[in-house]
Amino acid sequence: MLFVAVSLFLAFVSACLSLAVGEVRIPLPEVANIILGKVGFPSSGAGASGVYDTILLFVRLPRTLMVFFVGSVLGVTGAVYQGLLLNPLAESYTLGVASGAALGATIAIAFNVNLVRLFAFLGGALTLLGVWALSHRSRSVDPTRLILSGVVVGSILQALMMLLQTLFPEKLGAFFFWVMGSFNSASWRWLPGCLIASCIALLFLLLHRELDIISLGEGKAETLGMNIVRMRWILLLAASLITSVVVSYCGVIGFVGLIVPHLLRMMVGHSHGRLLFASWMGGGLMLLWADVTARAIGSLPVGVLTALVGGPIFCLFLWKS
């Protein structure tokens, strides 16, 4: 309960900062005044600005919510991948899902197809099927083989993206959005998709016992009567699909799914019942802080900042372990 209370407090503080920070700085009292007024509480009304009101409600608020929902999905799916594949380096990049989604969007942009987000979603889903087909042997799945297949497929997809960027230099600006990750297009229109993906990520909590059993090893899982191949397939498919959904809205954002589960295991332990919820909150908070920092510095792509911060943190973690 203490962790939940602290997480909710941090989420509230982070959301307030996110609403205040940007090219137009909104004072925190003004943020509170506008929000309280909109939800029916009495507000002072003094100094209230129509410009602030518009920026906060139609630009900052949907972006803040979208950033948190995307981060929560990346945090949970990172924990799920690592538990399923028994590998601390597993995440959406490891299996090539994020690269597949980015390539799908890149293809749509290159050929002027007005279905960029659909292509991104299909790219991630098809990549998972391809990786699974490469790694699947008889009725068993070797996690190491699955990860290696994902790394190889991801490298090929990244090469194809670079090829498209070379062939269509006039589209580099749009390609940049997907490669670096950005929330500049965040709006109320795209929020429902991210909200649904985040809610599905929370539903993984219902399968925390299955993830704990899989983490014990394939032999023990089968001894306990689990069909581990089917369970891995179901969980990998669900995690990859919701990852494809959020990537289709914001582009490729790395290290959230890798760093967050690692750090939180040291705080809440290895039980997925606690780890999944902690990763949901932690992923949302980490990405929210990264987005606030990126905007405070000067509208940097948030994916660049997560890589610059997450990479050294992970190296430090490896060095100390």
MOJO-V336539 format. One record per backbone hydrogen bond with DSSP energy under -0.5 kcal/mol. NH is the residue of the N-H (numbers start at 1). CO is the residue of the C=O. Records with the same first field share a line. If there is no record, write none. Layout:
BEGIN
NH=CO + CO
END
This chain:
BEGIN
5=1
6=2
7=3
8=4
9=5
10=6
11=7
12=8
13=9
14=10
15=11
16=12
17=13
18=14
19=15
20=16
21=17
25=23
26=20
27=25
31=27
32=28
33=29
34=30
35=31
36=32
37=33
38=34
39=35
40=37
41=36
48=45
53=49
54=50
55=51
56=52
57=53
58=54
59=55
60=55
61=56
63=59
64=60
65=61
66=62
67=63
68=64
69=65
70=66
71=67
72=68
73=69
74=70
75=71
76=72
77=73
78=74
79=75
80=76
81=77
82=78
83=79
84=80
85=81
86=82
87=82
90=87
95=91
96=93
97=92
98=92
100=96
101=97
102=98
103=99
104=100
105=101
106=102
107=103
108=104
109=105
110=106
111=107
112=109
113=108
114=112
115=113
119=115
120=116
121=117
122=118
123=119
124=120
125=121
126=122
127=123
128=124
129=125
130=126
131=127
132=128
133=129
134=130
135=131
136=132
137=140
140=137
142=135
143=141
146=142
147=143
148=144
149=145
150=146
151=147
152=148
153=149
154=150
155=151
156=152
157=153
158=154
159=155
160=156
161=157
162=158
163=159
164=160
165=161
166=162
167=163
168=164
169=166
171=168
172=169
175=171
176=172
177=173
178=174 + 175
179=175
180=176
181=177
182=250
186=183
190=187
191=187
192=188
194=190
195=191
196=192
197=193
198=194
199=195
200=196
201=197
202=198
203=199
204=200 + 201
205=202
206=203
207=204
208=205
211=207
212=208
213=209
214=210
215=211
216=212 + 213
217=214
221=217
222=218
223=219
224=220
225=222
226=221
228=226
231=227
232=228
233=229
234=230
235=231
236=232
237=233
238=234
239=235
240=236
241=237
242=238
243=239
244=240
245=241
246=242
247=243
248=244
249=245 + 246
250=246
251=247
252=178
253=251
259=255
260=256
262=258
263=259
264=260
265=261
266=262
267=264
268=264
269=265
274=271
275=271
276=272
278=274
279=275
280=276
281=277
282=278
283=279
284=280
285=281
286=282
287=283
288=284
289=285
290=286
291=287
292=288
293=289
294=290
295=291
296=292
297=293
298=294
300=294
303=180 + 181
304=301
305=301
306=302
307=303
308=304
309=305
310=306
311=307
312=308
313=309
314=310
315=311
316=312
317=313
318=314
319=315
320=316
321=317
END
